[in-house]
């Protein structure tokens, strides 16, 4: 089985580099190792060791589909919990009730101490990688010319990328562009303005684009490319041109005036540059019947590095956990298929985002008929089948008149905390019906995790065009996405329609969470008090009729909270004191 470049090095190379650096393990590579060990001449002159050195840049940019949800307080295990950012949006929720007590659950509920802890960890992780890049760039002259260009391209990409990640979490941060040892230096750094962040990230992206190829050979498939670098530049401008960052009180929160048009126009030019590479396209969706169209669209998300992918987290072709396999299918499996976690349960809030097709009216007594084809690809609902099993997500009335939950609404097994859907739905998107489940020993799932893909580029472009007055182009870009999946083109378009198209096309992808931040809608949409998650309750009656009722999930005010000041996360207090910078408004030291 072919390994990706990523896991080829993680599985074999990390030990070799550890020996070279006299380290004890990969986890300590950039965090605890003495600096003099990291600058050993053998690293900068060896292509293999340099590639192994860069692996931390790839592995820390995202966790991909890997997830850990612990509720144990032993050794702080609950605060090691992590999952895709999409989990924080209103499109999905968890099936295991005790997950509310995990670190992720506490962060979703805005428990301040947990939010501060997670913020400190992310700040540290991102700056660790930036320092690693700075260290390499300081030694760039020692690298042989044969492979210097590609590695320098990766370095500039990741320095820009990690600053982009920091900006999304904290606003303007400390721009450190050289090797920096705070223990032996009097140097201090101010917080950068948004404009300075934009200039720095865009410059890094340009340097990366100049050095990187449009496409790698098969051995290096999955590495960052010229297209990924240009997309980073576009995404940075797109973020900065969004509503949340205009007319702010301080320059590290955004712009003190309105620069939306200026930065959206810059974003459009960057998206055009990605398009001009002629390296990406929408993958086609085949079929003429509803089930065939839905299946064809669904299967696109099981492919690795296809023509639509601009950047994705590489989990590899192998199903071995030692080579990057994850537990997505196990975590998402319905109980009728022996699933016990049911981690991704689409909400009625999300189901309502799928429109009708061909102008058909919505039928309250037949709510799953004639919906957007993507609904059938993305969501498991009552009456559909998956892995040859019928999804019975309803109640029946027994002889005593009692409502009895059917198989899809009851847990599998005897575990006290085993989960089942709280919403009446399970996720279908990304699940692979061909994955052997239950997993064999040391095996898992192999779906890659999309970070940026061409459909997102088109929808970004559409929004940017609309916000700058080019409604015609906005309509064209949206219709490209819709028609790919056999949906009828829109005759005209509004901003609300563009944003809804994003929610449908990008369902369960992390941009659905980040959109809430950049649009300034998180306080409204991520709070259980203002936007409670909703479920559907379906009852089959003895006379053959069915009832469909939507209800709010319980405990929404306690489970989901987002305060206005959380648009800008808490900078570690040690950093605030050491650098003499201002903390983001709203955060207080306990």
Rosetta blueprint (number, residue, H / E / L):
1 X L
2 X L
3 X L
4 X L
5 X H
6 X H
7 X H
8 X H
9 X H
10 X H
11 X H
12 X H
13 X H
14 X H
15 X H
16 X H
17 X H
18 X H
19 X H
20 X H
21 X L
22 X L
23 X L
24 X L
25 X L
26 X H
27 X H
28 X H
29 X L
30 X L
31 X L
32 X L
33 X L
34 X L
35 X H
36 X H
37 X H
38 X H
39 X L
40 X L
41 X H
42 X H
43 X H
44 X H
45 X L
46 X L
47 X H
48 X H
49 X H
50 X H
51 X H
52 X H
53 X H
54 X H
55 X H
56 X H
57 X H
58 X H
59 X H
60 X L
61 X L
62 X L
63 X L
64 X L
65 X L
66 X L
67 X L
68 X E
69 X L
70 X L
71 X L
72 X L
73 X L
74 X H
75 X H
76 X H
77 X H
78 X H
79 X H
80 X H
81 X L
82 X E
83 X L
84 X L
85 X H
86 X H
87 X H
88 X H
89 X L
90 X L
91 X L
92 X E
93 X E
94 X L
95 X L
96 X L
97 X H
98 X H
99 X H
100 X H
101 X H
102 X L
103 X H
104 X H
105 X H
106 X H
107 X H
108 X H
109 X L
110 X L
111 X L
112 X H
113 X H
114 X H
115 X H
116 X H
117 X H
118 X H
119 X H
120 X H
121 X H
122 X H
123 X H
124 X H
125 X H
126 X H
127 X H
128 X H
129 X H
130 X H
131 X H
132 X H
133 X H
134 X H
135 X H
136 X H
137 X H
138 X H
139 X L
140 X H
141 X H
142 X H
143 X L
144 X L
145 X H
146 X H
147 X H
148 X H
149 X H
150 X H
151 X H
152 X H
153 X H
154 X H
155 X H
156 X H
157 X H
158 X H
159 X H
160 X H
161 X H
162 X H
163 X H
164 X H
165 X H
166 X H
167 X H
168 X H
169 X H
170 X H
171 X L
172 X L
173 X L
174 X E
175 X L
176 X L
177 X L
178 X L
179 X L
180 X L
181 X L
182 X L
183 X L
184 X L
185 X L
186 X L
187 X L
188 X L
189 X L
190 X L
191 X E
192 X L
193 X L
194 X H
195 X H
196 X H
197 X H
198 X H
199 X H
200 X H
201 X H
202 X H
203 X H
204 X H
205 X H
206 X H
207 X H
208 X H
209 X H
210 X H
211 X H
212 X L
213 X L
214 X L
215 X L
216 X L
217 X L
218 X H
219 X H
220 X H
221 X L
222 X L
223 X L
224 X L
225 X L
226 X H
227 X H
228 X H
229 X H
230 X H
231 X H
232 X H
233 X H
234 X H
235 X H
236 X H
237 X H
238 X H
239 X H
240 X H
241 X L
242 X L
243 X H
244 X H
245 X H
246 X L
247 X L
248 X L
249 X L
250 X L
251 X L
252 X L
253 X L
254 X L
255 X L
256 X L
257 X L
258 X L
259 X L
260 X H
261 X H
262 X H
263 X H
264 X H
265 X H
266 X H
267 X H
268 X H
269 X H
270 X H
271 X H
272 X H
273 X H
274 X H
275 X H
276 X H
277 X L
278 X L
279 X L
280 X L
281 X L
282 X L
283 X L
284 X L
285 X L
286 X L
287 X L
288 X L
289 X L
290 X H
291 X H
292 X H
293 X H
294 X H
295 X H
296 X H
297 X H
298 X H
299 X H
300 X H
301 X L
302 X L
303 X L
304 X L
305 X L
306 X L
307 X L
308 X L
309 X E
310 X E
311 X E
312 X E
313 X E
314 X L
315 X L
316 X L
317 X L
318 X L
319 X L
320 X E
321 X H
322 X H
323 X H
324 X L
325 X L
326 X E
327 X L
328 X H
329 X H
330 X H
331 X H
332 X H
333 X L
334 X L
335 X H
336 X H
337 X H
338 X L
339 X L
340 X L
341 X L
342 X L
343 X L
344 X L
345 X E
346 X E
347 X L
348 X H
349 X H
350 X H
351 X H
352 X L
353 X L
354 X L
355 X L
356 X E
357 X L
358 X L
359 X L
360 X L
361 X L
362 X L
363 X L
364 X L
365 X L
366 X L
367 X L
368 X L
369 X L
370 X L
371 X E
372 X L
373 X H
374 X H
375 X H
376 X H
377 X H
378 X H
379 X E
380 X E
381 X L
382 X L
383 X L
384 X L
385 X E
386 X E
387 X L
388 X L
389 X E
390 X E
391 X L
392 X L
393 X L
394 X L
395 X E
396 X E
397 X E
398 X L
399 X L
400 X L
401 X L
402 X L
403 X E
404 X E
405 X E
406 X L
407 X H
408 X H
409 X H
410 X L
411 X L
412 X L
413 X L
414 X L
415 X L
416 X L
417 X L
418 X L
419 X L
420 X L
421 X L
422 X L
423 X L
424 X L
425 X L
426 X E
427 X E
428 X L
429 X L
430 X L
431 X L
432 X L
433 X L
434 X L
435 X L
436 X L
437 X L
438 X L
439 X L
440 X L
441 X L
442 X L
443 X E
444 X L
445 X E
446 X L
447 X L
448 X L
449 X E
450 X E
451 X E
452 X E
453 X E
454 X H
455 X H
456 X H
457 X H
458 X H
459 X H
460 X H
461 X H
462 X H
463 X H
464 X H
465 X H
466 X H
467 X H
468 X L
469 X L
470 X L
471 X H
472 X H
473 X H
474 X H
475 X H
476 X H
477 X H
478 X H
479 X H
480 X H
481 X H
482 X H
483 X H
484 X H
485 X L
486 X L
487 X L
488 X L
489 X L
490 X L
491 X L
492 X L
493 X L
494 X L
495 X H
496 X H
497 X H
498 X H
499 X H
500 X H
501 X H
502 X H
503 X H
504 X H
505 X H
506 X L
507 X L
508 X L
509 X L
510 X L
511 X H
512 X H
513 X H
514 X H
515 X H
516 X H
517 X H
518 X H
519 X L
520 X L
521 X L
522 X H
523 X H
524 X H
525 X H
526 X L
527 X L
528 X L
529 X L
530 X L
531 X L
532 X L
533 X L
534 X E
535 X E
536 X E
537 X E
538 X E
539 X E
540 X E
541 X L
542 X L
543 X L
544 X L
545 X L
546 X E
547 X E
548 X E
549 X E
550 X E
551 X E
552 X E
553 X L
554 X L
555 X L
556 X H
557 X H
558 X H
559 X H
560 X L
561 X L
562 X L
563 X L
564 X H
565 X H
566 X H
567 X H
568 X L
569 X L
570 X L
571 X L
572 X L
573 X H
574 X H
575 X H
576 X H
577 X H
578 X H
579 X H
580 X L
581 X L
582 X L
583 X L
584 X L
585 X L
586 X L
587 X L
588 X L
589 X L
590 X L
